Amino acid sequence: MRQAEHDPEGSAETVRAGELDVGVIDDGGGGVPLVLVHGGESDRTQYATLRSYLGPGIRAISYDQRDSGITVNPPVPYSLGDLADDLADLLDALGLERAHLLGTSFGGAVVQHTALRHPDRVASLVLIATTPSFALCPQQVGELFDMSHDDRQQAVKDFFVTPEGQAELHNRAAQTLAYRDQGKAGRRHDAARRHEVRDRLGEITAPALIVHGTADLLAPYSGALLMEERIPDARLRAIENGRHAIAMEFAEPIAGYIRDFLGVSVER
């Protein structure tokens, strides 16, 4: 496994998207546009390891959602629907009519809402370690929400990676958790708790690749099976014994799944 460090602050730019100033890392070029939507506790730098394996032919774009990284937004409550609208605004700001969207965990929820609210903007979905409903998540997720940032970093090790991955990754997975003050964290947690699209999965028209660890302790594998069953054009790739941070621990094979799904040559 090749570990990538956080992308440096200097590699990001801020773009005006709707009413927000949004922090973006954009690989540029003429490759297939793939927008990487980070998890609830992370920011635009979460995908440093995965994007290092994506290879040529993919224009990887990651960005800071509200209350994340260097994005500037008003201190008001919002929903996952609002975050989906923000993503559509970002596509406008980048001059993209359509893009492929990849989301992990909370980011996968944002992607689902975007596919429902803005279907004409979504070429396909890659849903990694996510859920169609917060109600499917175990009690431990709420307990993690209630922890301080430092305590959460200590607690997530066993949830994020396998014992083998812990030996190799050390604390890298926990370090993807970004510090937020109480107001920012509270607004994001409130939005997460209201996530519910189980009865609307059949309305998703974009093709979907679902990648999920069979031993995910935060987003149960049953949610992946439900998405595969109800999204009309969906395929599921299981990561045997994988936990919640599969996009980091299993970045190389998952990048291969993504290239195959997007029809991008595997030549590097």
N, C-alpha and C positions, 0 to 999 in steps of 0.2 A: 504494500500500500504506500502510495506517495502522499505525504501530508503537505498541504499548502498552508501557509500562514494567512492571517487576516489580510485582506486587501488593504493597502495603506490608504489613509485619508486622502492623500493627494491624488489617488487614482479615481476619485469620484468627482462628479460635477453636480450642480444643482440646476434643475430645469423647472420652469413655471408650468404646472399642469393643473388646469382649472384654477382654483383659488389657493393652491398650495405651492410651496417651493419644495421640490422633491429631490432627495439625494439619489443619484443614479451612478452605477458602474456599467458602461456600455462597451463591449468588445469592438463594436463597429464592424465595418466591412459589409460585404454583400451576401453573407450567409443567411440561412433560414433564421428568422427572428424567434428567439425563445426567451420569454420573460420569466425570471426566477423569482418566485414570491415566497418570502421568508416566513419562518414560524413565529408564533406569538411572542416568544421571549428573545428573539434574535433581531438581526438587521441585515442590510444589504451584503455584509461580508460573510454571511453564513455559508455561501456556496463556493468558497475559495477552492476547496478540495474537489468538489464535483466538476466545476467548470474547467479545472486543469485536465480532466479526462475527456471532455466533450469533443475536443479536436476541431479541425477545420471544417468549414461548411456550416457551422452554427454560430450565429450572432447572439451570444449570451448577454442578457441585460438583467441586472438585479437592481433593486431600488428599495428605499426606506419607506415603509408604510407610515401612516400617522403615528405620532408618538414614538418614532423609531429613528435612530441614527441622526442624520443632519436635516431630515425633513422638518419644515416649519409649518405647523397647523394651529388653528385656534384651540384653546383648552375646553372643548365642548364634547359631550357624549356623541357617539356615532355607532352605527351598526355595521355588520358585514356587508350589507347592501351599499352603504356609503363607501366602504373600502373597495367594493367592486366598481363603483362609479369612479373612484379615484384612479383605478387601474385603466379604465377606459379613457380618462382624461390624459393619463400618461402616454397611452398609445397615440393620442392626438398630438401631444407635445413632441413625440419622437417621429411624427409623420408616418405612422404605421396604420394602415387600414385594418389589418388583421395580424395576429401573431399567435404562435403556440404558447401556451401558458403552463408552467410547471410550479406546483405548490406543495410544500411539505407541511404536515400538521395544520396549524392555524392557517398557514398560507394556502393549503389545499382547500380549506373552507372558503377562503376569499376567491379562489379560482372557480369553485362550484357556483358561487353566487354570481360571478362575472359571466359564466356560461349561461346562466338563467336570465340575467338582466340585459346582457349585451351579446346575444348569440351570433350576430353578424360580425363581431370583432374577434371571435375565437376560432382559430384554425383547428386546434386540438387541445386536449387536456392531458397533462401528466400529473397524476395524483399519488403522492408518496407519503406513506405513514400518516394518513389523514382519516377523517370520519365524516359521514353525512349528518351527524347529529351529536351535539355535546352530551345529550342524554345517554349515549352509549359509552361514554368515558367512565372509568372507575372513579371512586371517591378520591383516590390519590391525586388526581389532577387538581381538584379544588384545594387539597392540602398544599400542593406545590404553589398554587396561586397565592396562598396566604402567607407563605414564607418570605423572609427577607431575601434580597438578591444573593448574599453570601451563603445563607443556609440552602437556598435552592441549588446553587452551584455544587454544593457538597452532596445534596440528596439525589441529584439526577443521574449520577454515574451508572448505577445499576439499571435504571430505566432506559438509558440511552444506548448503551453498547453491551455486547456480549463480553464474558470474561476474557476471551481471547482478544477482543477489540480493546478492552481496557488496558491490557498489557502493551498493546502496540500504540494506541492513541494517547495513553496517559490521560491528561486532563483536557485534551483538545476539544472534545465534544462539549464539555461543560463550559468552556470558554466562549462558545458561540452565544451563550446567554448574555444579552446586553443589559446594562444597568438602566433602570427607569425609576423616576421618583414615584411616589405613591399615586399621584394624580394620573400620570401617564399609564402606569401599570393597571390601575383600577379601571380606566376607560377600556383598555384592551381586554381585560378579563370579563368585563360586563358584556362586551360584544361577543366574546367566545361563548359565554353561557347561553346566549340567545340563538346560537347556530342550530338550525333544524331544516333540512331539505329532504328528508327521507321520502316524503310523499310527492316530491317534485323531480326526483332523479330521472323519471321517464321523459321529462321535458327537455333534457339536455340533448342537443342535436349534434354536437361536435364529437368526433371519435375520442375515446379516452383510453389511456394506458394507466393502469393501477398497479403500483408497486408497493408491496407491504410485507413486513416481517411477520412471520407466523407466531412469534413470541413477543409482539409489541405489547407492553404493559400499560401504555397510556392511550393508544388508539387501537382498541381490540381488532383482531383480524376479522371478526364477524362483520365489522363495518365495511371492510374491503369486499367481502363476499356479497354483501347487500348491494354495494355500488356496482359490482360486476353484473349482478342479476338484473338491476333496474335501469341502468344506463343503457340505452339501446345499442350503441356501438362501443362496447368496452371489452378490454382484455386484461387479464390479471396475471402478473408475474410475482410469484411468491418468493420471498427470501427466507429459506428455512432457518428457523431459530433466530432470525433477525429481530432486533428491538427497535426503538423509536428513531435512532439516528442512523438509519440504514443509508441515507444519502451521503453520509460521510464514511461510515465503516465499509460499505460495499459500493463505493463510488465508481470503481472501474467497471464492474459488470453492469451496474445500473446505467452508466453512460452508454454502454453498448446497447442496452435495451432501448434507450432514448433515441440513439442514432438509427437503429433499425425501424423504430416506430415512425420517425420523421422522414425516413427514406434518404438519409444522408450517408454517403460513402463512409466506410469504416477506415479508409486509408488515412494515415496520419503523416 
